[in-house]
Amino acid sequence: MRPMHVEIHGHRGARGLRPENTMPAFRLALALGVDALEMDVVLSGDGQVVVSHEPWFSATLCREPSGQPVRSYRRGNLYRMAYAEIARFDCGSRRHPRFPHQQPMPAAKPLLRDVLLASEAYVQALQRPPVRYSIEIKSRPDWEGRYHPDPETFVRHVMAVVMEVGVASRTMLLSFDHRVLQAAQRLFPGQALMLLVEDRKPFAAHLAALGFIPAAYGPHYRLVDEALVATVRAQGMRLVPWTVNHPREMQRLLRLGVDGLITDYPDRALALLQAHS
């Protein structure tokens, strides 16, 4: 038994152990026993919801269909490419230099629909409780029209997949872009939403700009202190910081009373909770 109800969210699956935002990363995170899979989504040129942190191919992660490493910082534009073309790139065979324990393996950028369906089937095969999904919509005002559509269209595409698979009640939409969450709240009232934050603007200023109280607040873990925990609690929101990878920081956050941890190393977080059970 866990010492407290703290959700462990596998960041991009299990980025510290497998290539980020790929089927192997999500499968490993589920095998380890995460409560939620965290992932990023973009749109392809043919309207498919693709799991990817950037709307292009990373020079750090990806290989061309020819097998040669991607060399341009922003190779291509997924919003202008059909998914059949996107799927020809390998974004798993090159180990990320920041994650020495990551095991590289060939992997394409998957479709959100395929990730959800495969995850649901795998959890059932493991005879585990249903998993939750934290889906970050990668949107920026200066990208609109070039790398993604307007927020309302973007949200509709993502929610269409989520509802098709039947996991809306276990899905939370995440974004740094207030416009995305505002569109989601307007179009899908009652859908769980999380505001992501990486700056030091006051909590009240963020909520004022958003215009409503979302289900959860997701600050960078270094921003979390006792005062923030109390303030978020007073609003009836959950507090789920990102992306915490060191056990010492995990312990600090657990002592403060956060509701969840988003981590590249779900094995570390789960082991820490087990040790304190």
N, C-alpha and C positions, 0 to 999 in steps of 0.2 A: 504493500500500500504506500502511496505517496504521502509525505508529511502534510501537504496542503494541496488544494486544487490549483495547480499551475499548469497551463497548457504549454506544451513544447511544439513550436512551429518550425518545421524543417525549411530553412531559408534556401530558396531555389532548389528544393529537395533536400540535398545534403551536400552543399557546395564544397565543404572541406574534404569530402571523401569520394565524390563522383562528379563528373562534368555537370556544371550548373544548368538547371532548367531542362534536363533531359530525362527520358524514361528511366535510365539506370539510377539516376539520383533520386527520383521519386519512389522507385521501387525499394531502394535501400532504406530510405527514410521510413517507409511504411513497415518494412521488416524490423527496423529498430524499435518501432512502437510510438511514433510521433502522434500527437493529437490532431495536428493540422499540417497540411502541405502549403507552403508559401511559394508563389510563383508570379512571374511578370508576364503581361500579355501585350501584344501589338497586333496590328491588322495587316494582312497581305493585300496585294493589289486586286485579288479576286474575292475579297470580303471574308477571308478565313481568319479566325482568331488563332494566332500563333503564340506559343509560349517562348518568349525571348525577352531579355532585359533591355536590349537596344533594338531600334527599328532598322538595324543594319547588321552586317557580319563583322564581328570583332577581330582585329588583327592579333589579339592575344589568344583567342580561342579557336578560330575557325580555319578550315582548309577549303580551297577551291574545289569544284568538282574534278579538276585534273589531279588533285592530291597535293598541289603546292600550297604552302601557307598563304593565307590572306595577308597582304602587306599594307594595304591602305587602311588608315585608322577607321574610316567610315566607308566600308566596301558595300556598295549597293544601297538600295532603299527598299526594304521589305514591303512598304506600302505601294510600291510601283512594280512588284514582282508577283507572279502567280505562285501559289504554294508549291506546285509541282517543281518549279525551278528552285525555290528555297530549300526544298527537301534534298536536293542533290549535294548541298554543302555539308561537310562533316565538322561539327562543332564540339567534338568530344575527344578526339585523339591527341590533342595537345594539352599537356598538363598546365594548369594555371600556375604561374610562377609564385603566386602568393600562398598557394596551398600545397605544400610538399607531400601531404598524405593523400592527395587526390589521386585516384586510380583512373588514368585515361582509358578511353575506349571509344570506338566509332559511334557517333550519335548525331542524328539530325535534330533540327529544331522541330519539336512536335506540335501538333494541333491541340488546342485546349480540349476539344471534345475527346480526342484519343487519350489524353492524360487522365481525364475524369473517368472515362469508361474503364480504362485499365486499372486505375486505382480502386475503383469500386469493386471490381472483380477480384483484385488481389487481396483486399481487406476481407472480403467474404471468404476467400479460400483460406486465409489465415485464421478465420473464426474470431476476428477482432471486432470491437465496437465500430460503428461507422466513423469514418474520418471526416474532419472539417477541412475547408479550403479557404485560403487567404489569397485572393487574386488581386494583384496590383495592376491597375490600369496605367500604363506609361504614357502620360500626357503632359505636354507643356504648351503654354500659349504660343510661344514662338515656333513650335513645330506644327501647329494646326494647319492643315491644307497641304503640308509638305510630307510629313511623316505619319500623320494620322488624321482622321476626320474631326469634326466638331465633337465636343464631349457627349452630347445627346446621342448622336449616331454611334459613337464608340461604345457607350454604355449599352445601348440596345443590342449591338452585336454580341457583346460578352454575355449579357443576361439571356439572350436567346439560346446560347449553348448551355448555360447553367440550368435553365429551365427544361431544355430538351432532355438532359441527362437526369433531371429530377433531384438536384442537390441544392436548390436555392436556399432551403432552410438551414443548410450546413455550410453556407458560403458567406464570406465577408468580402466586400469590395474595398480595396485600399487605394489611396492616391495621395500624392503631395498636392495635386491640382484641385483647389477648392471647387472649380467649375464641374469637375467630374462627379464629385460627391453631391453637389447641388442638383445636377441632372439626375443622378441615381435616386436621390431622395424624392424628387418630383415625379419621376416616371415609375418608380417601384417603391412606394411608401411601405415601410416596414422591413425593407431589406437591410441587413446588418452592414454598417459602413465603418471604416476606420480612417481617421485623418492622420497621415504621416507627416512628421515634422523633423527638420534637421537644423533649424536655426534657433536662436535664443530669444525670439520674440515671446512676450508673455503669453501664457495659456489663454487668458481672457481675450487677448487680441486675435489669436487664431480662431477662437470660437465666434467672436464678433464678425470676423471676415467670412466665416463659413455660413453663419446665419441660422444654425440649428445645432443641436447637441447630437453627435453621432454615437453609435454604440461603443466605440473604442477610440483611444488616443494612442498613437504609435510614434513616440519620440525616439531619437537616437539615444542609445543607452546611457551615454555620458550626461545627458540632460536630466536624468532621473535622480531626484533627491526626495527627502522626506516631505518637503513642502509640496512638491508636485504630486506625489502620491495622495496626499490629503486633499488637494484641490480637485484632482480628477475624481476621487471617491465622492466628494461632495456633490458632484454633478451626476452621480450614478453611472459613470462610464467605466469601462474596463481599461486597464493600462497594460500595453503589450509593447515593450521596447525592442528595438532592433539595433544592430545585429551583434549580439553578444556572444563571444567565442571563448573567453578565458574563464575557467572555473572560479577564479577569485571574484571577477565581476558578476558572474552568475550568482554566487553566494551573497554578494552585497545586495543585489536586486531582490533576491528571495527574502532576505531579512527585511527589506523595505516593504514587501508585500505586494509585488506586482502580480498581475493575473496571468501573465504568459511571458515566454522568452522566444524571440525569433533568433535562430542560430544556424550557422553553417555547419556546426558540429552537434547534431542532435544526440549523438552517442555520449558526448561529454555531459550534456544537460540531463539526460535520462539517468546516467550513472550517478550524477550528483544527487538527484532526487532520491534514487534508490538507496544511496548510502545514508541518507537522513531519514529513511522510513522507519 
